[in-house]
Amino acid sequence: MAVLDILTYPDERLKQVSEPVAGFDQPLRDFIKDLEETRRAGPGAVGIAAPQVGRFIRVVIVDVSQLKKPVPNHGYMVLINPEITEWEGYALGREGCLSVPDYTGNVIRAERIHLEARDPEGRPLAFDMEGFEARAVQHEMDHLDGLLFLDRLVSRRNDLFRRKVYKKS
């Protein structure tokens, strides 16, 4: 396993749209292990997407189960070819990103989502999510379409904040 290099804004590769995963094989599972090690090495990261490390395939990892303040969650999830098939409500929340290390910002996202994906073996998954977990999944899925939270800010003038402290959990 290895910690991979994270692409950071304004790297143009972060705007690239990722391709669906077709083969659920050992090289994919090995990459997922490296991606998880990279997520864990990031300060306070609850998620990571393959494009953030220069692999333009539709793979994200999300785990909000280790937060100091518990939130409803499904634990550690590897989501391959994820799709949001239903959503409901909207909420404003602060987001940060390993690919935008110096800033956080306010973004409007769906409050509740229904998500369908595949696991690393290719088996179908389905989840109903809400709150912070739904926000984290939507944030990571944006990377698959070449979007950063910066692209979804309510207002660049009023809703983008420089990080004061960069703590590792």
MILUMTOR-190435 format. One record per residue: y, x, z of N, C-alpha, C, O in turn. Coordinates in nm, 4 decimals. Each point is the difference from the previous one (the first is absolute). Example, Ala and Ser with C-alpha at 12.3 -4.5 7.8 and 13.67 -1.06 7.14 Angstrom:
REM residues 2
{{-0.5690, 1.3190, 0.7800}, {0.1190, -0.0890, 0.0000}, {0.1200, 0.0900, 0.0000}, {-0.0019, 0.1036, 0.0665}}
{{0.1069, -0.1386, -0.1385}, {0.1190, 0.0820, 0.0060}, {0.1090, -0.0770, 0.0730}, {0.1108, 0.0509, 0.0169}}
***
This chain:
REM residues 169
{{-0.1187, 0.0844, 0.0000}, {0.1187, -0.0844, 0.0000}, {0.1240, 0.0881, 0.0000}, {-0.0018, 0.1134, 0.0479}}
{{0.1101, -0.1689, -0.1032}, {0.1228, 0.0777, -0.0121}, {0.1210, -0.0904, 0.0136}, {-0.0033, -0.1171, -0.0378}}
{{0.1107, 0.1737, 0.0926}, {0.1284, -0.0695, 0.0013}, {0.0656, 0.0277, -0.1348}, {0.0201, 0.1151, -0.0388}}
{{0.0124, -0.2221, -0.0308}, {0.0574, 0.0103, -0.1340}, {0.1524, 0.0031, 0.0067}, {0.0594, -0.0478, 0.0966}}
{{0.0030, 0.1041, -0.1990}, {0.1460, 0.0024, -0.0075}, {0.0522, -0.1395, -0.0325}, {-0.0540, -0.0698, -0.0857}}
{{0.1609, 0.0306, 0.1564}, {0.0631, -0.1308, -0.0215}, {0.1162, 0.0147, -0.0977}, {0.0858, 0.0866, 0.0169}}
{{-0.0838, -0.1710, -0.1182}, {0.1150, -0.0045, -0.0902}, {0.1157, -0.0665, 0.0736}, {-0.0196, -0.1004, 0.0686}}
{{0.1391, 0.1553, -0.0823}, {0.1156, -0.0588, 0.0675}, {0.1098, -0.0352, -0.0996}, {0.0166, 0.0646, -0.1035}}
{{0.0575, -0.1693, 0.1384}, {0.1147, -0.0447, -0.0786}, {0.0977, 0.1149, -0.0127}, {0.0288, 0.0654, 0.1003}}
{{0.0234, -0.0377, -0.2181}, {0.0043, -0.0808, -0.1225}, {-0.1035, 0.0382, -0.1068}, {0.0278, -0.0162, -0.1188}}
{{-0.1438, 0.0653, 0.1560}, {-0.1033, 0.0374, -0.0973}, {-0.0298, -0.1192, -0.0927}, {-0.0383, -0.1073, 0.0465}}
{{0.0559, 0.1268, -0.1746}, {-0.0165, -0.1072, -0.0995}, {-0.1428, -0.0543, -0.0055}, {-0.0213, -0.1138, -0.0418}}
{{-0.0762, 0.1940, 0.0836}, {-0.1393, -0.0468, -0.0037}, {-0.0218, -0.1199, 0.0912}, {-0.0925, -0.0783, -0.0219}}
{{0.1769, 0.0629, 0.1244}, {-0.0133, -0.1143, 0.0903}, {0.0276, -0.1329, -0.0702}, {-0.0325, -0.1058, 0.0539}}
{{0.0918, 0.1098, -0.1731}, {0.0295, -0.1219, -0.0761}, {-0.1149, -0.0401, -0.0926}, {0.0067, -0.1030, -0.0670}}
{{-0.1107, 0.1839, 0.0638}, {-0.1122, -0.0251, -0.0910}, {-0.0875, -0.1143, 0.0507}, {-0.0283, -0.0087, 0.1195}}
{{-0.0144, -0.0788, -0.2105}, {-0.0910, -0.1099, 0.0334}, {-0.1427, 0.0544, -0.0010}, {-0.0391, 0.0733, -0.0908}}
{{-0.0381, -0.1102, 0.1932}, {-0.1368, 0.0506, 0.0150}, {-0.1019, -0.0846, -0.0754}, {0.0197, -0.1193, -0.0232}}
{{-0.1289, 0.1847, -0.0141}, {-0.1095, -0.0642, -0.0730}, {-0.1032, -0.0557, 0.0981}, {-0.0204, 0.0568, 0.1073}}
{{-0.0450, -0.1678, -0.1434}, {-0.1080, -0.0515, 0.0853}, {-0.1141, 0.1013, 0.0109}, {-0.0251, 0.0776, -0.0922}}
{{-0.0425, -0.0801, 0.2054}, {-0.1186, 0.0831, 0.0210}, {-0.1171, -0.0682, -0.0703}, {-0.0225, -0.1198, 0.0175}}
{{-0.0517, 0.1967, -0.0969}, {-0.1154, -0.0547, -0.0708}, {-0.1311, 0.0484, 0.0620}, {-0.0968, -0.0756, 0.0067}}
{{0.0931, 0.2018, 0.0388}, {-0.1236, 0.0568, 0.0532}, {0.0059, 0.0184, 0.1506}, {0.0877, 0.0692, 0.0518}}
{{-0.1807, -0.1309, 0.0173}, {-0.0072, 0.0101, 0.1463}, {-0.1063, 0.1041, 0.0338}, {-0.1129, -0.0336, 0.0359}}
{{0.1513, 0.1608, -0.0483}, {-0.0954, 0.1094, 0.0088}, {0.0369, 0.0971, 0.1123}, {0.0977, -0.0206, 0.0721}}
{{-0.1769, 0.1261, -0.0588}, {0.0236, 0.0980, 0.1065}, {0.1343, 0.0712, -0.0141}, {0.0670, 0.0202, 0.1013}}
{{-0.0241, 0.0189, -0.2215}, {0.1336, 0.0609, -0.0097}, {0.1110, -0.0926, 0.0522}, {0.0963, 0.0474, 0.0602}}
{{-0.1089, -0.1783, -0.0827}, {0.0985, -0.0944, 0.0544}, {-0.0051, 0.0015, 0.1525}, {0.1041, 0.0055, 0.0656}}
{{-0.2240, -0.0103, -0.0091}, {-0.0127, -0.0003, 0.1462}, {0.0511, 0.1311, 0.0601}, {0.0592, -0.0010, 0.1079}}
{{-0.0811, 0.1132, -0.1758}, {0.0533, 0.1289, 0.0475}, {0.1528, -0.0012, -0.0027}, {0.0644, 0.0480, 0.0933}}
{{-0.0068, -0.1027, -0.2000}, {0.1460, -0.0107, -0.0083}, {0.0540, -0.0869, 0.1134}, {0.1024, 0.0330, 0.0598}}
{{-0.1703, -0.1436, -0.0298}, {0.0445, -0.0897, 0.1071}, {0.0011, 0.0736, 0.1339}, {0.0901, -0.0215, 0.0810}}
{{-0.1881, 0.1076, -0.0565}, {-0.0013, 0.0801, 0.1239}, {0.1220, 0.0913, 0.0066}, {0.0635, 0.0115, 0.1048}}
{{-0.0306, 0.0532, -0.2162}, {0.1192, 0.0859, -0.0038}, {0.1276, -0.0823, 0.0181}, {0.0931, 0.0427, 0.0682}}
{{-0.0897, -0.1601, -0.1296}, {0.1174, -0.0872, 0.0129}, {0.0190, -0.0427, 0.1454}, {0.1125, -0.0030, 0.0498}}
{{-0.2225, -0.0301, 0.0184}, {0.0095, -0.0383, 0.1413}, {0.0441, 0.1178, 0.0856}, {0.0815, -0.0169, 0.0906}}
{{-0.1334, 0.1347, -0.1174}, {0.0430, 0.1172, 0.0764}, {0.1498, 0.0243, -0.0207}, {0.0703, 0.0384, 0.0935}}
{{-0.0228, -0.0604, -0.2131}, {0.1424, 0.0160, -0.0303}, {0.0820, -0.1039, 0.0760}, {0.1052, 0.0322, 0.0551}}
{{-0.1531, -0.1574, -0.0520}, {0.0698, -0.1058, 0.0756}, {0.0103, 0.0379, 0.1471}, {0.1063, -0.0127, 0.0608}}
{{-0.2161, 0.0586, -0.0046}, {-0.0009, 0.0352, 0.1428}, {0.0919, 0.1177, 0.0306}, {0.0529, 0.0101, 0.1107}}
{{-0.0335, 0.0786, -0.2073}, {0.0883, 0.1155, 0.0198}, {0.1471, -0.0393, -0.0065}, {0.0863, 0.0724, 0.0495}}
{{-0.0581, -0.1866, -0.1104}, {0.1389, -0.0459, -0.0124}, {0.0498, -0.0568, 0.1312}, {-0.0767, -0.0624, 0.0733}}
{{0.2030, 0.0828, -0.0426}, {0.0543, -0.0484, 0.1275}, {0.0068, -0.1521, 0.0063}, {0.0812, -0.0622, -0.0686}}
{{-0.1667, 0.0029, 0.1507}, {0.0036, -0.1439, 0.0240}, {-0.0408, -0.0857, -0.1178}, {0.0321, -0.1188, -0.0026}}
{{-0.1018, 0.1748, -0.0954}, {-0.0339, -0.0754, -0.1211}, {-0.1082, -0.1038, 0.0279}, {-0.1061, 0.0325, 0.0533}}
{{0.1338, -0.1573, -0.0896}, {-0.1000, -0.1064, 0.0117}, {-0.0674, -0.0269, -0.1339}, {-0.0969, -0.0756, -0.0071}}
{{0.1479, 0.1374, -0.0987}, {-0.0593, -0.0213, -0.1307}, {0.0335, 0.1119, -0.0960}, {0.0915, 0.0793, 0.0223}}
{{-0.1682, -0.0752, -0.1297}, {0.0232, 0.0971, -0.1070}, {-0.0625, -0.0570, -0.1271}, {-0.0974, -0.0750, 0.0053}}
{{0.1549, 0.1117, -0.1185}, {-0.0512, -0.0438, -0.1296}, {-0.0284, 0.1222, -0.0867}, {0.0688, 0.1017, 0.0097}}
{{-0.1696, -0.1128, -0.0935}, {-0.0405, 0.1124, -0.0852}, {0.1155, 0.0608, -0.0805}, {0.0061, 0.1224, -0.0116}}
{{0.0851, -0.2018, -0.0442}, {0.1089, 0.0611, -0.0771}, {0.0887, 0.0945, 0.0818}, {0.0646, 0.0882, -0.0566}}
{{-0.0611, -0.1056, 0.1868}, {0.0823, 0.0874, 0.0839}, {-0.0510, 0.1435, 0.0009}, {0.0733, 0.0921, 0.0360}}
{{-0.1990, -0.0733, -0.0757}, {-0.0559, 0.1353, -0.0072}, {-0.0313, 0.0387, -0.1450}, {-0.0773, 0.0923, -0.0257}}
{{0.1387, -0.1647, -0.0679}, {-0.0134, 0.0355, -0.1402}, {-0.1251, -0.0489, -0.0701}, {-0.0319, 0.0472, -0.1092}}
{{-0.0401, -0.1414, 0.1698}, {-0.1176, -0.0618, -0.0641}, {0.0382, -0.1432, -0.0352}, {0.0242, -0.0812, 0.0893}}
{{-0.0188, 0.0501, -0.2154}, {0.0533, -0.1285, -0.0428}, {-0.1115, -0.1009, -0.0243}, {-0.0227, -0.0481, -0.1110}}
{{-0.0464, 0.0185, 0.2231}, {-0.1057, -0.1005, 0.0038}, {0.0344, -0.0985, 0.1109}, {0.0741, 0.0332, 0.0925}}
{{-0.1282, -0.1545, -0.1022}, {0.0384, -0.1094, 0.0897}, {-0.0833, 0.0049, 0.1290}, {-0.0951, -0.0761, 0.0180}}
{{0.1344, 0.1679, 0.0704}, {-0.0654, 0.0194, 0.1298}, {0.1076, 0.0105, 0.1071}, {0.0938, 0.0786, -0.0126}}
{{-0.1080, -0.1591, 0.1189}, {0.0884, 0.0122, 0.1160}, {-0.0840, -0.0005, 0.1269}, {-0.1101, -0.0548, 0.0040}}
{{0.1652, 0.1172, 0.0989}, {-0.0591, -0.0027, 0.1338}, {0.1063, -0.0547, 0.0939}, {0.1155, 0.0421, -0.0044}}
{{-0.1555, -0.1371, 0.0900}, {0.0910, -0.0561, 0.1002}, {-0.0761, -0.0139, 0.1307}, {-0.1146, -0.0449, 0.0020}}
{{0.1800, 0.0840, 0.1076}, {-0.0564, -0.0182, 0.1337}, {0.1144, -0.0156, 0.0995}, {0.0657, 0.0977, 0.0362}}
{{-0.0424, -0.2211, 0.0076}, {0.1057, -0.0247, 0.0992}, {-0.0596, -0.0239, 0.1389}, {0.0688, -0.0487, 0.0898}}
{{-0.1959, 0.0827, -0.0723}, {-0.0687, -0.0275, 0.1271}, {0.0370, 0.0971, 0.1112}, {-0.0302, -0.0258, 0.1165}}
{{0.0948, 0.1365, -0.1499}, {0.0296, 0.1020, 0.1012}, {0.1451, -0.0029, 0.0484}, {0.0447, 0.0940, 0.0657}}
{{0.0284, -0.1993, -0.0969}, {0.1398, -0.0084, 0.0418}, {0.0107, -0.0150, 0.1512}, {-0.0884, -0.0571, 0.0639}}
{{0.1974, 0.1088, -0.0069}, {0.0214, -0.0124, 0.1448}, {0.0106, -0.1459, 0.0409}, {-0.0533, -0.0401, 0.1035}}
{{0.1227, -0.0401, -0.1853}, {0.0102, -0.1437, 0.0252}, {-0.0994, -0.0695, -0.0935}, {0.0232, -0.0058, -0.1208}}
{{-0.1338, -0.0470, 0.1751}, {-0.1045, -0.0582, -0.0852}, {0.0523, -0.1153, -0.0867}, {0.0839, -0.0794, 0.0427}}
{{-0.1360, 0.0729, -0.1652}, {0.0313, -0.1076, -0.0938}, {-0.1317, -0.0522, -0.0569}, {-0.0998, 0.0720, -0.0009}}
{{0.0986, -0.1975, -0.0468}, {-0.1228, -0.0499, -0.0631}, {-0.0382, 0.0912, -0.1170}, {0.0843, 0.0358, -0.0823}}
{{-0.2140, 0.0015, 0.0765}, {-0.0400, 0.0922, -0.1065}, {-0.1499, -0.0070, -0.0269}, {-0.0770, -0.0571, 0.0772}}
{{0.0391, 0.1166, -0.1884}, {-0.1400, 0.0085, -0.0408}, {-0.0546, 0.1413, 0.0161}, {-0.1064, 0.0311, -0.0535}}
{{0.1775, 0.0551, 0.1264}, {-0.0459, 0.1366, 0.0203}, {0.0243, 0.0871, -0.1219}, {0.0883, -0.0266, -0.0816}}
{{-0.1682, 0.1304, 0.0714}, {0.0108, 0.0974, -0.1091}, {-0.0510, -0.0625, -0.1294}, {-0.1125, -0.0495, -0.0053}}
{{0.1956, 0.0519, -0.0991}, {-0.0383, -0.0608, -0.1274}, {0.0244, 0.0962, -0.1158}, {0.1086, 0.0562, -0.0142}}
{{-0.2105, -0.0385, -0.0674}, {0.0148, 0.0660, -0.1297}, {-0.0062, -0.1124, -0.1023}, {-0.1001, -0.0709, -0.0101}}
{{0.2084, 0.0555, -0.0657}, {0.0123, -0.1106, -0.0946}, {0.0094, 0.0563, -0.1418}, {0.0943, 0.0713, -0.0343}}
{{-0.1930, -0.1048, -0.0459}, {-0.0055, 0.0488, -0.1376}, {0.0259, -0.1171, -0.0947}, {-0.0589, -0.1072, 0.0140}}
{{0.1474, 0.1296, -0.1095}, {0.0429, -0.1045, -0.0935}, {0.0475, -0.1255, 0.0740}, {-0.0417, -0.1107, -0.0338}}
{{0.1288, 0.1269, 0.1349}, {0.0430, -0.1162, 0.0784}, {0.0897, -0.0944, -0.0804}, {0.0780, 0.0423, -0.0854}}
{{-0.0919, -0.1715, 0.1158}, {0.0845, -0.1026, -0.0608}, {0.0379, -0.1016, 0.1058}, {-0.0853, -0.0471, 0.0752}}
{{0.2128, 0.0136, -0.0694}, {0.0463, -0.1085, 0.0862}, {-0.0096, -0.1274, -0.0828}, {0.0654, -0.0131, -0.1035}}
{{-0.1478, -0.0810, 0.1502}, {-0.0222, -0.1225, -0.0765}, {0.0794, -0.1179, 0.0544}, {0.0203, -0.0989, -0.0703}}
{{0.0249, 0.1088, 0.1954}, {0.0839, -0.1045, 0.0595}, {0.0953, 0.0652, 0.0975}, {-0.0320, 0.1026, 0.0600}}
{{0.1491, -0.1619, -0.0442}, {0.0961, 0.0480, 0.0990}, {0.0813, -0.1170, 0.0500}, {0.0106, -0.1036, -0.0657}}
{{0.0478, 0.1223, 0.1854}, {0.0757, -0.1076, 0.0628}, {0.1067, 0.0595, 0.0905}, {-0.0238, 0.0988, 0.0695}}
{{0.1408, -0.1596, -0.0711}, {0.1088, 0.0401, 0.0889}, {0.0573, 0.1355, -0.0363}, {-0.0593, 0.0766, -0.0760}}
{{0.1761, -0.0488, 0.1323}, {0.0653, 0.1285, -0.0215}, {0.0565, 0.0503, 0.1308}, {0.0433, -0.0785, 0.0844}}
{{-0.0436, 0.2103, -0.0676}, {0.0556, 0.0612, 0.1209}, {0.0655, 0.1322, -0.0371}, {-0.0457, 0.0712, -0.0894}}
{{0.1531, -0.0403, 0.1598}, {0.0700, 0.1268, -0.0159}, {-0.0562, 0.0980, 0.1014}, {-0.0182, -0.0356, 0.1164}}
{{-0.0096, 0.1581, -0.1581}, {-0.0516, 0.1009, 0.0923}, {0.0371, 0.1400, -0.0443}, {0.0272, 0.0249, -0.1174}}
{{-0.0267, 0.0667, 0.2146}, {0.0332, 0.1401, -0.0263}, {-0.1251, 0.0726, -0.0459}, {-0.1071, -0.0172, 0.0581}}
{{0.1205, 0.0988, -0.1629}, {-0.1122, 0.0766, -0.0532}, {0.0383, 0.1457, -0.0169}, {0.1158, 0.0337, -0.0246}}
{{-0.2158, 0.0516, 0.0383}, {0.0123, 0.1415, -0.0298}, {-0.1128, 0.0371, -0.0940}, {-0.0858, -0.0828, -0.0306}}
{{0.0857, 0.2082, -0.0158}, {-0.0994, 0.0394, -0.0996}, {-0.0178, 0.1513, 0.0013}, {0.0973, 0.0744, 0.0122}}
{{-0.2217, -0.0293, -0.0248}, {-0.0263, 0.1434, -0.0093}, {0.0679, 0.0615, -0.1222}, {0.0340, 0.1183, 0.0007}}
{{-0.0145, -0.1978, -0.1051}, {0.0629, 0.0504, -0.1220}, {0.1531, -0.0050, 0.0039}, {0.0664, 0.0514, -0.0900}}
{{-0.0114, -0.1131, 0.1937}, {0.1457, -0.0043, 0.0210}, {0.0221, 0.0398, 0.1463}, {0.0392, -0.0831, 0.0819}}
{{-0.0644, 0.2107, -0.0494}, {-0.0082, 0.0407, 0.1406}, {0.1300, -0.0070, 0.0796}, {-0.0048, -0.0052, 0.1228}}
{{0.1185, 0.0049, -0.1875}, {0.1263, 0.0078, 0.0734}, {0.0673, -0.1339, 0.0251}, {0.1054, -0.0045, 0.0635}}
{{-0.1641, -0.1054, -0.1120}, {0.0666, -0.1301, 0.0104}, {-0.0965, -0.1107, 0.0394}, {-0.1210, 0.0108, -0.0197}}
{{0.1772, -0.1177, 0.0760}, {-0.0687, -0.1271, 0.0181}, {0.0914, -0.1068, -0.0588}, {0.1173, 0.0257, -0.0271}}
{{-0.1716, -0.1454, 0.0075}, {0.0837, -0.1046, -0.0574}, {-0.0545, -0.1385, 0.0258}, {-0.1183, -0.0177, 0.0288}}
{{0.2071, -0.0809, -0.0396}, {-0.0365, -0.1402, 0.0191}, {-0.0462, -0.0606, -0.1317}, {0.0690, 0.0077, -0.1016}}
{{-0.1882, -0.0685, 0.1058}, {-0.0626, -0.0566, -0.1195}, {-0.0517, -0.1395, 0.0331}, {-0.0537, -0.0229, 0.1085}}
{{0.0700, -0.0702, -0.2023}, {-0.0568, -0.1341, 0.0149}, {-0.1391, 0.0005, -0.0634}, {-0.0180, 0.0434, -0.1138}}
{{-0.0802, -0.0928, 0.1904}, {-0.1386, -0.0094, -0.0485}, {-0.0572, -0.1357, 0.0399}, {0.0555, -0.0688, 0.0857}}
{{-0.1660, 0.0311, -0.1480}, {-0.0713, -0.1215, 0.0392}, {-0.0526, 0.0165, 0.1424}, {-0.0458, 0.1079, 0.0377}}
{{0.0526, -0.2149, 0.0410}, {-0.0488, 0.0044, 0.1391}, {-0.1520, -0.0068, 0.0081}, {-0.0621, 0.0647, 0.0844}}
{{0.0038, -0.1437, -0.1730}, {-0.1451, -0.0181, -0.0001}, {-0.0504, 0.0165, -0.1429}, {0.0631, -0.0456, -0.0954}}
{{-0.1786, 0.1122, 0.0824}, {-0.0589, 0.0199, -0.1323}, {-0.1509, -0.0216, 0.0052}, {-0.0631, 0.0141, 0.1047}}
{{0.0077, -0.0482, -0.2192}, {-0.1454, 0.0039, -0.0193}, {-0.0245, 0.1125, -0.0995}, {0.0585, 0.0029, -0.1082}}
{{-0.1453, 0.0888, 0.1463}, {-0.0236, 0.1212, -0.0778}, {-0.1459, 0.0068, -0.0418}, {-0.0899, -0.0291, 0.0788}}
{{0.0676, 0.0680, -0.2033}, {-0.1347, 0.0267, -0.0486}, {-0.0034, 0.1423, -0.0526}, {0.0953, 0.0462, -0.0628}}
{{-0.2060, 0.0236, 0.0887}, {-0.0130, 0.1406, -0.0395}, {-0.1485, 0.0348, -0.0056}, {-0.0866, -0.0865, 0.0132}}
{{0.0599, 0.2143, -0.0328}, {-0.1365, 0.0542, 0.0053}, {-0.0034, 0.1102, 0.1045}, {0.1013, 0.0649, 0.0261}}
{{-0.2182, -0.0440, 0.0338}, {-0.0165, 0.1119, 0.0926}, {-0.0477, 0.1223, -0.0800}, {-0.0219, -0.0113, -0.1206}}
{{0.0052, 0.1281, 0.1852}, {-0.0400, 0.1210, -0.0740}, {-0.1359, -0.0092, -0.0700}, {-0.0296, 0.0805, -0.0883}}
{{-0.0520, -0.1768, 0.1268}, {-0.1293, -0.0210, -0.0664}, {0.0111, -0.1004, -0.1147}, {-0.0970, -0.0229, -0.0723}}
{{0.2153, -0.0371, 0.0558}, {0.0200, -0.0989, -0.1057}, {-0.0238, -0.1432, 0.0429}, {0.0085, -0.0916, -0.0817}}
{{-0.0387, 0.0709, 0.2106}, {-0.0242, -0.1353, 0.0500}, {0.1321, -0.0750, 0.0163}, {0.1007, 0.0600, 0.0376}}
{{-0.1000, -0.1914, -0.0657}, {0.1239, -0.0772, 0.0132}, {0.0414, -0.0178, 0.1460}, {-0.0836, -0.0141, 0.0892}}
{{0.2148, 0.0151, -0.0678}, {0.0606, -0.0232, 0.1308}, {0.1035, -0.1108, -0.0148}, {0.0583, -0.0175, -0.1070}}
{{-0.0356, -0.0572, 0.2149}, {0.1076, -0.0995, 0.0021}, {0.0546, -0.0069, 0.1419}, {-0.0760, -0.0039, 0.0967}}
{{0.2082, 0.0024, -0.0852}, {0.0659, -0.0034, 0.1302}, {0.1175, -0.0963, -0.0034}, {0.0703, -0.0112, -0.1004}}
{{-0.0500, -0.0582, 0.2121}, {0.1248, -0.0708, 0.0249}, {0.0756, 0.0843, 0.1005}, {-0.0532, 0.0335, 0.1058}}
{{0.1775, 0.0011, -0.1381}, {0.0794, 0.0907, 0.0838}, {0.1353, -0.0613, 0.0279}, {0.0492, -0.0859, -0.0732}}
{{0.0099, 0.1341, 0.1835}, {0.1344, -0.0452, 0.0342}, {0.0762, 0.1123, 0.0679}, {-0.0574, 0.1009, 0.0411}}
{{0.1868, -0.1205, -0.0305}, {0.0845, 0.0909, 0.0760}, {0.0004, 0.1419, -0.0525}, {0.0052, 0.0241, -0.1206}}
{{-0.0109, 0.0702, 0.2150}, {0.0145, 0.1410, -0.0351}, {-0.1120, 0.0496, -0.0907}, {0.0237, 0.0811, -0.0895}}
{{-0.1454, -0.1295, 0.1123}, {-0.1107, 0.0424, -0.0861}, {0.0243, -0.0444, -0.1445}, {-0.0210, 0.0779, -0.0930}}
{{0.0649, -0.2021, 0.0739}, {0.0312, -0.0489, -0.1348}, {0.1117, 0.0829, -0.0619}, {-0.0053, 0.0327, -0.1186}}
{{0.1060, 0.0016, 0.1979}, {0.1117, 0.0827, -0.0485}, {-0.0513, 0.1371, -0.0436}, {0.0358, 0.0484, -0.1074}}
{{-0.1192, 0.0141, 0.1901}, {-0.0513, 0.1336, -0.0319}, {-0.0816, -0.0017, -0.1292}, {0.0127, 0.0905, -0.0825}}
{{-0.0956, -0.1917, 0.0648}, {-0.0809, -0.0101, -0.1219}, {0.0898, -0.0183, -0.1224}, {-0.0216, 0.0642, -0.1028}}
{{0.1219, -0.1512, 0.1130}, {0.0910, -0.0214, -0.1133}, {0.0754, 0.1286, -0.0342}, {0.0196, 0.0321, -0.1172}}
{{0.0225, 0.0413, 0.2208}, {0.0704, 0.1271, -0.0206}, {-0.0894, 0.0977, -0.0771}, {0.0433, 0.0595, -0.0987}}
{{-0.1675, -0.0433, 0.1437}, {-0.0907, 0.0943, -0.0664}, {-0.0346, -0.0460, -0.1411}, {-0.0103, 0.0822, -0.0910}}
{{-0.0078, -0.2114, 0.0721}, {-0.0308, -0.0508, -0.1338}, {0.1156, 0.0227, -0.0967}, {-0.0231, 0.0180, -0.1195}}
{{0.1467, -0.0184, 0.1684}, {0.1141, 0.0295, -0.0873}, {-0.0149, 0.1368, -0.0660}, {0.0362, 0.0168, -0.1165}}
{{-0.0892, 0.0810, 0.1900}, {-0.0199, 0.1337, -0.0574}, {-0.0887, -0.0059, -0.1247}, {0.0183, 0.0786, -0.0930}}
{{-0.1133, -0.1706, 0.0909}, {-0.0912, -0.0122, -0.1139}, {0.0728, -0.0452, -0.1263}, {-0.0466, 0.0226, -0.1117}}
{{0.1615, -0.0867, 0.1314}, {0.0801, -0.0489, -0.1125}, {0.1256, 0.0831, -0.0220}, {0.0918, -0.0426, -0.0701}}
{{-0.0879, 0.1617, 0.1302}, {0.1121, 0.0902, -0.0215}, {0.1267, -0.0384, 0.0736}, {0.1100, 0.0364, -0.0416}}
{{-0.1248, -0.1099, 0.1513}, {0.1156, -0.0438, 0.0779}, {0.0018, 0.0655, 0.1372}, {-0.1050, 0.0243, 0.0596}}
{{0.2243, 0.0038, -0.0100}, {0.0216, 0.0477, 0.1366}, {0.0766, -0.1070, 0.0766}, {0.0573, -0.0907, -0.0604}}
{{-0.0560, 0.1009, 0.1935}, {0.0781, -0.0970, 0.0766}, {0.1471, 0.0053, -0.0401}, {0.0715, -0.0994, 0.0131}}
{{-0.0261, 0.2148, -0.0618}, {0.1386, 0.0135, -0.0465}, {0.0310, -0.0996, -0.1116}, {0.1140, -0.0442, -0.0140}}
{{-0.2148, 0.0091, -0.0652}, {0.0186, -0.0947, -0.1099}, {0.0112, -0.1436, 0.0488}, {0.0402, -0.0880, -0.0761}}
{{-0.0747, 0.0631, 0.2009}, {-0.0008, -0.1360, 0.0546}, {0.1009, -0.0201, 0.1131}, {-0.0005, -0.1042, 0.0656}}
{{0.0860, 0.2020, -0.0425}, {0.0996, -0.0140, 0.1064}, {0.0844, -0.1244, -0.0227}, {0.0346, -0.0338, -0.1132}}
{{-0.0022, -0.0336, 0.2228}, {0.0894, -0.1146, -0.0087}, {0.1353, 0.0472, -0.0527}, {0.0574, -0.0615, -0.0899}}
{{-0.0069, 0.1715, 0.1468}, {0.1279, 0.0579, -0.0422}, {-0.0045, 0.1499, 0.0259}, {-0.0231, 0.0420, 0.1134}}
{{0.0449, 0.0393, -0.2160}, {0.0021, 0.1455, 0.0214}, {0.1131, 0.0394, 0.0938}, {-0.0113, 0.0980, 0.0737}}
{{0.1186, -0.1727, -0.0763}, {0.1165, 0.0329, 0.0825}, {-0.0245, -0.0288, 0.1484}, {0.0378, 0.0795, 0.0861}}
{{-0.1013, -0.1938, -0.0567}, {-0.0143, -0.0432, 0.1393}, {-0.1405, 0.0129, 0.0574}, {-0.0174, -0.0119, 0.1213}}
{{-0.0823, 0.0356, -0.2040}, {-0.1383, -0.0062, 0.0480}, {-0.0808, 0.1268, -0.0210}, {-0.1230, -0.0045, 0.0022}}
{{0.1893, 0.1170, -0.0225}, {-0.0672, 0.1290, -0.0115}, {0.0503, 0.0880, 0.1130}, {0.1208, 0.0153, 0.0180}}
{{-0.2135, 0.0431, 0.0588}, {0.0363, 0.0739, 0.1207}, {-0.0641, 0.1380, -0.0010}, {-0.1187, 0.0139, -0.0296}}
{{0.1975, 0.0879, 0.0619}, {-0.0530, 0.1361, 0.0123}, {-0.0811, 0.0076, 0.1294}, {0.0438, -0.0484, 0.1043}}
{{-0.1625, 0.1098, -0.1121}, {-0.0821, 0.0183, 0.1211}, {0.0691, 0.0981, 0.0927}, {0.0498, 0.1039, -0.0433}}
{{-0.0474, -0.1380, 0.1713}, {0.0585, 0.0905, 0.0990}, {-0.1062, 0.0930, 0.0572}, {0.0253, 0.1182, 0.0232}}
{{-0.1442, -0.1730, -0.0007}, {-0.1089, 0.0768, 0.0605}, {-0.1246, -0.0212, -0.0843}, {-0.0280, -0.1117, -0.0435}}
{{-0.0452, 0.2170, 0.0209}, {-0.1215, -0.0059, -0.0795}, {-0.1138, 0.0433, 0.0905}, {-0.0344, 0.1181, 0.0054}}
{{-0.0245, -0.2148, 0.0665}, {-0.1040, 0.0320, 0.0972}, {-0.1378, -0.0202, -0.0598}, {-0.0223, -0.0926, -0.0781}}
{{-0.0695, 0.1796, 0.1153}, {-0.1398, -0.0175, -0.0381}, {-0.0716, -0.0662, 0.1161}, {0.0109, 0.0445, 0.1143}}
{{-0.0842, -0.1510, -0.1436}, {-0.0718, -0.0733, 0.1054}, {-0.1176, 0.0793, 0.0504}, {-0.0720, -0.0459, 0.0887}}
***
